Amino acid sequence: MSGIIMFIVYLLVGGLIIKVGVDNSKGTQYSKEILKELREIKELMMKDKNE
């Protein structure tokens, strides 16, 4: 009986670890996109400043 409970606990913990990993990768992707947009904005501002 305790083996079944441990198996269920392992499945739950494994699922949480995978979910956290997916959330972190999405967060990293969003961060990269934001940085890219900021770089583009900076380039446009520098072009406007030089003109």
All heavy atoms as a GROMACS GRO file, in nm:
protein
  404
    1MET      N    1   0.083  -0.121   0.000
    1MET     CA    2   0.000   0.000   0.000
    1MET      C    3   0.087   0.126   0.000
    1MET      O    4   0.057   0.222  -0.069
    1MET     CB    5  -0.091  -0.004   0.124
    1MET     CG    6  -0.190   0.108   0.129
    1MET     SD    7  -0.309   0.091  -0.004
    1MET     CE    8  -0.411   0.226   0.026
    2SER      N    9   0.194   0.125   0.079
    2SER     CA   10   0.279   0.244   0.086
    2SER      C   11   0.352   0.266  -0.047
    2SER      O   12   0.385   0.379  -0.081
    2SER     CB   13   0.378   0.233   0.200
    2SER     OG   14   0.469   0.126   0.177
    3GLY      N   15   0.377   0.159  -0.121
    3GLY     CA   16   0.442   0.173  -0.252
    3GLY      C   17   0.354   0.249  -0.349
    3GLY      O   18   0.403   0.330  -0.428
    4ILE      N   19   0.224   0.225  -0.344
    4ILE     CA   20   0.131   0.295  -0.432
    4ILE      C   21   0.127   0.444  -0.397
    4ILE      O   22   0.128   0.530  -0.485
    4ILE     CB   23  -0.010   0.232  -0.422
    4ILE    CG1   24  -0.007   0.088  -0.475
    4ILE    CG2   25  -0.112   0.316  -0.499
    4ILE    CD1   26  -0.134   0.011  -0.450
    5ILE      N   27   0.125   0.473  -0.269
    5ILE     CA   28   0.123   0.614  -0.224
    5ILE      C   29   0.251   0.684  -0.267
    5ILE      O   30   0.246   0.798  -0.317
    5ILE     CB   31   0.103   0.621  -0.071
    5ILE    CG1   32  -0.036   0.568  -0.036
    5ILE    CG2   33   0.121   0.764  -0.022
    5ILE    CD1   34  -0.060   0.553   0.113
    6MET      N   35   0.365   0.619  -0.252
    6MET     CA   36   0.492   0.680  -0.291
    6MET      C   37   0.495   0.704  -0.443
    6MET      O   38   0.543   0.806  -0.489
    6MET     CB   39   0.610   0.591  -0.250
    6MET     CG   40   0.633   0.586  -0.101
    6MET     SD   41   0.666   0.748  -0.029
    6MET     CE   42   0.823   0.784  -0.102
    7PHE      N   43   0.440   0.610  -0.520
    7PHE     CA   44   0.435   0.625  -0.665
    7PHE      C   45   0.352   0.747  -0.704
    7PHE      O   46   0.392   0.827  -0.789
    7PHE     CB   47   0.377   0.497  -0.728
    7PHE     CG   48   0.367   0.504  -0.877
    7PHE    CD1   49   0.482   0.499  -0.956
    7PHE    CD2   50   0.244   0.516  -0.939
    7PHE    CE1   51   0.473   0.504  -1.094
    7PHE    CE2   52   0.235   0.522  -1.077
    7PHE     CZ   53   0.349   0.516  -1.154
    8ILE      N   54   0.237   0.763  -0.638
    8ILE     CA   55   0.151   0.878  -0.666
    8ILE      C   56   0.222   1.008  -0.630
    8ILE      O   57   0.217   1.106  -0.704
    8ILE     CB   58   0.016   0.863  -0.591
    8ILE    CG1   59  -0.063   0.746  -0.651
    8ILE    CG2   60  -0.064   0.992  -0.599
    8ILE    CD1   61  -0.187   0.709  -0.573
    9VAL      N   62   0.291   1.008  -0.516
    9VAL     CA   63   0.365   1.128  -0.474
    9VAL      C   64   0.474   1.160  -0.576
    9VAL      O   65   0.492   1.277  -0.613
    9VAL     CB   66   0.425   1.108  -0.332
    9VAL    CG1   67   0.523   1.219  -0.298
    9VAL    CG2   68   0.313   1.102  -0.229
   10TYR      N   69   0.545   1.059  -0.623
   10TYR     CA   70   0.650   1.082  -0.723
   10TYR      C   71   0.591   1.139  -0.852
   10TYR      O   72   0.650   1.227  -0.914
   10TYR     CB   73   0.726   0.953  -0.754
   10TYR     CG   74   0.821   0.909  -0.645
   10TYR    CD1   75   0.834   0.775  -0.612
   10TYR    CD2   76   0.897   1.001  -0.574
   10TYR    CE1   77   0.922   0.734  -0.512
   10TYR    CE2   78   0.983   0.962  -0.474
   10TYR     CZ   79   0.996   0.827  -0.444
   10TYR     OH   80   1.081   0.788  -0.345
   11LEU      N   81   0.476   1.090  -0.894
   11LEU     CA   82   0.411   1.143  -1.014
   11LEU      C   83   0.374   1.289  -0.996
   11LEU      O   84   0.394   1.372  -1.085
   11LEU     CB   85   0.287   1.061  -1.049
   11LEU     CG   86   0.310   0.924  -1.111
   11LEU    CD1   87   0.176   0.855  -1.134
   11LEU    CD2   88   0.386   0.936  -1.241
   12LEU      N   89   0.318   1.323  -0.880
   12LEU     CA   90   0.279   1.462  -0.854
   12LEU      C   91   0.400   1.554  -0.854
   12LEU      O   92   0.398   1.662  -0.915
   12LEU     CB   93   0.204   1.472  -0.722
   12LEU     CG   94   0.063   1.410  -0.720
   12LEU    CD1   95   0.008   1.413  -0.578
   12LEU    CD2   96  -0.029   1.482  -0.815
   13VAL      N   97   0.506   1.512  -0.785
   13VAL     CA   98   0.627   1.595  -0.778
   13VAL      C   99   0.689   1.608  -0.918
   13VAL      O  100   0.730   1.717  -0.957
   13VAL     CB  101   0.728   1.534  -0.677
   13VAL    CG1  102   0.862   1.604  -0.686
   13VAL    CG2  103   0.672   1.544  -0.536
   14GLY      N  104   0.693   1.500  -0.992
   14GLY     CA  105   0.747   1.505  -1.128
   14GLY      C  106   0.666   1.600  -1.216
   14GLY      O  107   0.723   1.677  -1.293
   15GLY      N  108   0.535   1.595  -1.204
   15GLY     CA  109   0.449   1.685  -1.281
   15GLY      C  110   0.475   1.831  -1.246
   15GLY      O  111   0.479   1.918  -1.333
   16LEU      N  112   0.492   1.859  -1.118
   16LEU     CA  113   0.520   1.997  -1.076
   16LEU      C  114   0.654   2.045  -1.129
   16LEU      O  115   0.666   2.160  -1.172
   16LEU     CB  116   0.518   2.006  -0.922
   16LEU     CG  117   0.380   1.997  -0.857
   16LEU    CD1  118   0.394   1.993  -0.705
   16LEU    CD2  119   0.293   2.114  -0.897
   17ILE      N  120   0.754   1.957  -1.125
   17ILE     CA  121   0.888   1.995  -1.175
   17ILE      C  122   0.880   2.027  -1.324
   17ILE      O  123   0.937   2.126  -1.371
   17ILE     CB  124   0.990   1.883  -1.146
   17ILE    CG1  125   1.016   1.877  -0.996
   17ILE    CG2  126   1.119   1.906  -1.223
   17ILE    CD1  127   1.099   1.758  -0.953
   18ILE      N  128   0.809   1.945  -1.400
   18ILE     CA  129   0.795   1.969  -1.543
   18ILE      C  130   0.721   2.100  -1.569
   18ILE      O  131   0.759   2.180  -1.653
   18ILE     CB  132   0.724   1.850  -1.612
   18ILE    CG1  133   0.816   1.728  -1.610
   18ILE    CG2  134   0.683   1.885  -1.754
   18ILE    CD1  135   0.748   1.600  -1.652
   19LYS      N  136   0.613   2.126  -1.491
   19LYS     CA  137   0.536   2.250  -1.509
   19LYS      C  138   0.622   2.372  -1.480
   19LYS      O  139   0.619   2.469  -1.555
   19LYS     CB  140   0.413   2.248  -1.418
   19LYS     CG  141   0.329   2.374  -1.432
   19LYS     CD  142   0.200   2.362  -1.359
   19LYS     CE  143   0.114   2.484  -1.362
   19LYS     NZ  144   0.136   2.584  -1.462
   20VAL      N  145   0.699   2.367  -1.374
   20VAL     CA  146   0.787   2.480  -1.340
   20VAL      C  147   0.890   2.502  -1.450
   20VAL      O  148   0.919   2.615  -1.487
   20VAL     CB  149   0.854   2.456  -1.203
   20VAL    CG1  150   0.966   2.555  -1.178
   20VAL    CG2  151   0.751   2.464  -1.092
   21GLY      N  152   0.944   2.393  -1.503
   21GLY     CA  153   1.042   2.405  -1.612
   21GLY      C  154   0.982   2.468  -1.735
   21GLY      O  155   1.044   2.553  -1.800
   22VAL      N  156   0.861   2.432  -1.771
   22VAL     CA  157   0.794   2.490  -1.887
   22VAL      C  158   0.766   2.637  -1.862
   22VAL      O  159   0.786   2.721  -1.949
   22VAL     CB  160   0.665   2.412  -1.920
   22VAL    CG1  161   0.581   2.486  -2.022
   22VAL    CG2  162   0.697   2.272  -1.970
   23ASP      N  163   0.720   2.671  -1.742
   23ASP     CA  164   0.693   2.811  -1.710
   23ASP      C  165   0.820   2.894  -1.718
   23ASP      O  166   0.818   3.007  -1.766
   23ASP     CB  167   0.631   2.824  -1.570
   23ASP     CG  168   0.488   2.774  -1.566
   23ASP    OD1  169   0.427   2.757  -1.674
   23ASP    OD2  170   0.436   2.751  -1.455
   24ASN      N  171   0.931   2.839  -1.671
   24ASN     CA  172   1.058   2.912  -1.676
   24ASN      C  173   1.102   2.935  -1.819
   24ASN      O  174   1.152   3.042  -1.853
   24ASN     CB  175   1.167   2.838  -1.599
   24ASN     CG  176   1.152   2.855  -1.449
   24ASN    OD1  177   1.085   2.945  -1.402
   24ASN    ND2  178   1.215   2.768  -1.374
   25SER      N  179   1.084   2.835  -1.905
   25SER     CA  180   1.126   2.852  -2.044
   25SER      C  181   1.040   2.957  -2.113
   25SER      O  182   1.089   3.034  -2.195
   25SER     CB  183   1.122   2.719  -2.119
   25SER     OG  184   0.990   2.673  -2.134
   26LYS      N  185   0.911   2.963  -2.081
   26LYS     CA  186   0.824   3.066  -2.139
   26LYS      C  187   0.867   3.203  -2.089
   26LYS      O  188   0.870   3.300  -2.164
   26LYS     CB  189   0.678   3.040  -2.102
   26LYS     CG  190   0.616   2.928  -2.180
   26LYS     CD  191   0.470   2.911  -2.144
   26LYS     CE  192   0.406   2.796  -2.217
   26LYS     NZ  193   0.266   2.778  -2.179
   27GLY      N  194   0.900   3.212  -1.961
   27GLY     CA  195   0.946   3.338  -1.904
   27GLY      C  196   1.074   3.385  -1.970
   27GLY      O  197   1.091   3.504  -1.998
   28THR      N  198   1.164   3.292  -1.995
   28THR     CA  199   1.289   3.326  -2.062
   28THR      C  200   1.262   3.375  -2.204
   28THR      O  201   1.324   3.472  -2.250
   28THR     CB  202   1.383   3.203  -2.066
   28THR    OG1  203   1.406   3.161  -1.931
   28THR    CG2  204   1.515   3.236  -2.131
   29GLN      N  205   1.171   3.311  -2.272
   29GLN     CA  206   1.136   3.352  -2.409
   29GLN      C  207   1.078   3.493  -2.408
   29GLN      O  208   1.115   3.576  -2.491
   29GLN     CB  209   1.036   3.254  -2.470
   29GLN     CG  210   0.996   3.288  -2.612
   29GLN     CD  211   0.894   3.192  -2.668
   29GLN    OE1  212   0.858   3.094  -2.604
   29GLN    NE2  213   0.845   3.220  -2.786
   30TYR      N  214   0.989   3.522  -2.314
   30TYR     CA  215   0.931   3.656  -2.304
   30TYR      C  216   1.039   3.759  -2.274
   30TYR      O  217   1.038   3.869  -2.330
   30TYR     CB  218   0.822   3.662  -2.198
   30TYR     CG  219   0.698   3.581  -2.231
   30TYR    CD1  220   0.629   3.513  -2.133
   30TYR    CD2  221   0.650   3.573  -2.362
   30TYR    CE1  222   0.515   3.439  -2.163
   30TYR    CE2  223   0.539   3.499  -2.393
   30TYR     CZ  224   0.470   3.433  -2.293
   30TYR     OH  225   0.358   3.360  -2.323
   31SER      N  226   1.131   3.725  -2.186
   31SER     CA  227   1.240   3.818  -2.152
   31SER      C  228   1.324   3.849  -2.274
   31SER      O  229   1.362   3.964  -2.297
   31SER     CB  230   1.328   3.759  -2.042
   31SER     OG  231   1.255   3.744  -1.923
   32LYS      N  232   1.356   3.746  -2.354
   32LYS     CA  233   1.435   3.768  -2.475
   32LYS      C  234   1.361   3.857  -2.574
   32LYS      O  235   1.421   3.944  -2.636
   32LYS     CB  236   1.470   3.634  -2.541
   32LYS     CG  237   1.574   3.555  -2.465
   32LYS     CD  238   1.605   3.424  -2.533
   32LYS     CE  239   1.707   3.345  -2.455
   32LYS     NZ  240   1.736   3.215  -2.518
   33GLU      N  241   1.231   3.835  -2.587
   33GLU     CA  242   1.152   3.917  -2.679
   33GLU      C  243   1.148   4.062  -2.633
   33GLU      O  244   1.160   4.155  -2.714
   33GLU     CB  245   1.010   3.862  -2.691
   33GLU     CG  246   1.002   3.731  -2.766
   33GLU     CD  247   0.861   3.674  -2.771
   33GLU    OE1  248   0.765   3.744  -2.733
   33GLU    OE2  249   0.847   3.558  -2.814
   34ILE      N  250   1.134   4.084  -2.503
   34ILE     CA  251   1.132   4.220  -2.449
   34ILE      C  252   1.267   4.288  -2.472
   34ILE      O  253   1.273   4.405  -2.512
   34ILE     CB  254   1.096   4.218  -2.299
   34ILE    CG1  255   0.949   4.177  -2.283
   34ILE    CG2  256   1.123   4.353  -2.234
   34ILE    CD1  257   0.909   4.149  -2.139
   35LEU      N  258   1.376   4.217  -2.448
   35LEU     CA  259   1.508   4.274  -2.471
   35LEU      C  260   1.528   4.309  -2.618
   35LEU      O  261   1.586   4.414  -2.650
   35LEU     CB  262   1.617   4.178  -2.426
   35LEU     CG  263   1.636   4.167  -2.275
   35LEU    CD1  264   1.735   4.056  -2.243
   35LEU    CD2  265   1.685   4.298  -2.217
   36LYS      N  266   1.480   4.225  -2.707
   36LYS     CA  267   1.491   4.252  -2.850
   36LYS      C  268   1.416   4.380  -2.886
   36LYS      O  269   1.467   4.466  -2.959
   36LYS     CB  270   1.438   4.134  -2.930
   36LYS     CG  271   1.449   4.151  -3.079
   36LYS     CD  272   1.393   4.030  -3.152
   36LYS     CE  273   1.393   4.051  -3.302
   36LYS     NZ  274   1.329   3.941  -3.373
   37GLU      N  275   1.294   4.393  -2.833
   37GLU     CA  276   1.214   4.513  -2.859
   37GLU      C  277   1.284   4.638  -2.805
   37GLU      O  278   1.286   4.742  -2.870
   37GLU     CB  279   1.075   4.499  -2.797
   37GLU     CG  280   0.988   4.396  -2.863
   37GLU     CD  281   0.947   4.434  -3.003
   37GLU    OE1  282   0.930   4.554  -3.030
   37GLU    OE2  283   0.933   4.344  -3.087
   38LEU      N  284   1.341   4.627  -2.686
   38LEU     CA  285   1.410   4.742  -2.627
   38LEU      C  286   1.531   4.782  -2.711
   38LEU      O  287   1.558   4.902  -2.729
   38LEU     CB  288   1.454   4.710  -2.484
   38LEU     CG  289   1.343   4.708  -2.380
   38LEU    CD1  290   1.396   4.659  -2.246
   38LEU    CD2  291   1.281   4.845  -2.364
   39ARG      N  292   1.603   4.684  -2.764
   39ARG     CA  293   1.718   4.715  -2.850
   39ARG      C  294   1.671   4.788  -2.976
   39ARG      O  295   1.736   4.883  -3.022
   39ARG     CB  296   1.793   4.587  -2.887
   39ARG     CG  297   1.873   4.530  -2.774
   39ARG     CD  298   1.958   4.411  -2.818
   39ARG     NE  299   2.020   4.350  -2.703
   39ARG     CZ  300   1.993   4.226  -2.659
   39ARG    NH1  301   1.906   4.151  -2.725
   39ARG    NH2  302   2.053   4.178  -2.552
   40GLU      N  303   1.561   4.741  -3.034
   40GLU     CA  304   1.508   4.806  -3.154
   40GLU      C  305   1.466   4.950  -3.124
   40GLU      O  306   1.493   5.041  -3.202
   40GLU     CB  307   1.391   4.726  -3.210
   40GLU     CG  308   1.432   4.592  -3.270
   40GLU     CD  309   1.314   4.508  -3.313
   40GLU    OE1  310   1.198   4.553  -3.301
   40GLU    OE2  311   1.338   4.396  -3.360
   41ILE      N  312   1.402   4.971  -3.010
   41ILE     CA  313   1.361   5.106  -2.969
   41ILE      C  314   1.484   5.194  -2.950
   41ILE      O  315   1.487   5.310  -2.994
   41ILE     CB  316   1.275   5.100  -2.842
   41ILE    CG1  317   1.140   5.034  -2.873
   41ILE    CG2  318   1.257   5.240  -2.782
   41ILE    CD1  319   1.059   5.002  -2.750
   42LYS      N  320   1.586   5.139  -2.888
   42LYS     CA  321   1.710   5.215  -2.865
   42LYS      C  322   1.773   5.255  -2.998
   42LYS      O  323   1.818   5.369  -3.015
   42LYS     CB  324   1.807   5.131  -2.783
   42LYS     CG  325   1.936   5.201  -2.750
   42LYS     CD  326   2.028   5.113  -2.669
   42LYS     CE  327   2.162   5.178  -2.648
   42LYS     NZ  328   2.256   5.089  -2.579
   43GLU      N  329   1.776   5.162  -3.095
   43GLU     CA  330   1.832   5.192  -3.226
   43GLU      C  331   1.753   5.305  -3.293
   43GLU      O  332   1.812   5.396  -3.352
   43GLU     CB  333   1.831   5.068  -3.315
   43GLU     CG  334   1.934   4.964  -3.276
   43GLU     CD  335   1.924   4.839  -3.363
   43GLU    OE1  336   1.857   4.842  -3.468
   43GLU    OE2  337   1.985   4.738  -3.324
   44LEU      N  338   1.620   5.298  -3.286
   44LEU     CA  339   1.538   5.403  -3.346
   44LEU      C  340   1.563   5.538  -3.279
   44LEU      O  341   1.569   5.641  -3.347
   44LEU     CB  342   1.390   5.365  -3.337
   44LEU     CG  343   1.344   5.249  -3.425
   44LEU    CD1  344   1.200   5.212  -3.392
   44LEU    CD2  345   1.358   5.285  -3.572
   45MET      N  346   1.577   5.538  -3.148
   45MET     CA  347   1.603   5.663  -3.076
   45MET      C  348   1.738   5.720  -3.115
   45MET      O  349   1.752   5.842  -3.130
   45MET     CB  350   1.594   5.640  -2.925
   45MET     CG  351   1.453   5.612  -2.877
   45MET     SD  352   1.445   5.578  -2.702
   45MET     CE  353   1.487   5.737  -2.635
   46MET      N  354   1.836   5.632  -3.133
   46MET     CA  355   1.969   5.680  -3.172
   46MET      C  356   1.966   5.738  -3.313
   46MET      O  357   2.029   5.840  -3.340
   46MET     CB  358   2.072   5.565  -3.165
   46MET     CG  359   2.097   5.514  -3.025
   46MET     SD  360   2.169   5.635  -2.917
   46MET     CE  361   2.338   5.619  -2.962
   47LYS      N  362   1.889   5.677  -3.403
   47LYS     CA  363   1.876   5.729  -3.541
   47LYS      C  364   1.809   5.866  -3.538
   47LYS      O  365   1.853   5.958  -3.606
   47LYS     CB  366   1.796   5.632  -3.627
   47LYS     CG  367   1.873   5.510  -3.668
   47LYS     CD  368   1.788   5.420  -3.756
   47LYS     CE  369   1.860   5.292  -3.791
   47LYS     NZ  370   1.775   5.202  -3.874
   48ASP      N  371   1.703   5.880  -3.458
   48ASP     CA  372   1.633   6.008  -3.449
   48ASP      C  373   1.724   6.115  -3.390
   48ASP      O  374   1.720   6.231  -3.431
   48ASP     CB  375   1.507   5.994  -3.364
   48ASP     CG  376   1.396   5.918  -3.436
   48ASP    OD1  377   1.406   5.903  -3.560
   48ASP    OD2  378   1.304   5.874  -3.369
   49LYS      N  379   1.805   6.078  -3.296
   49LYS     CA  380   1.894   6.173  -3.230
   49LYS      C  381   2.002   6.222  -3.327
   49LYS      O  382   2.040   6.339  -3.326
   49LYS     CB  383   1.961   6.106  -3.110
   49LYS     CG  384   2.051   6.194  -3.030
   49LYS     CD  385   2.109   6.120  -2.911
   49LYS     CE  386   2.207   6.206  -2.837
   49LYS     NZ  387   2.272   6.132  -2.728
   50ASN      N  388   2.049   6.133  -3.413
   50ASN     CA  389   2.156   6.169  -3.510
   50ASN      C  390   2.103   6.248  -3.628
   50ASN      O  391   2.180   6.314  -3.697
   50ASN     CB  392   2.228   6.043  -3.558
   50ASN     CG  393   2.308   5.978  -3.447
   50ASN    OD1  394   2.351   6.044  -3.353
   50ASN    ND2  395   2.327   5.849  -3.456
   51GLU      N  396   1.975   6.244  -3.654
   51GLU     CA  397   1.920   6.315  -3.770
   51GLU      C  398   1.892   6.459  -3.741
   51GLU      O  399   1.881   6.512  -3.641
   51GLU     CB  400   1.791   6.246  -3.818
   51GLU     CG  401   1.820   6.113  -3.882
   51GLU     CD  402   1.692   6.046  -3.930
   51GLU    OE1  403   1.581   6.098  -3.908
   51GLU    OE2  404   1.703   5.938  -3.991
   0.00000   0.00000   0.00000
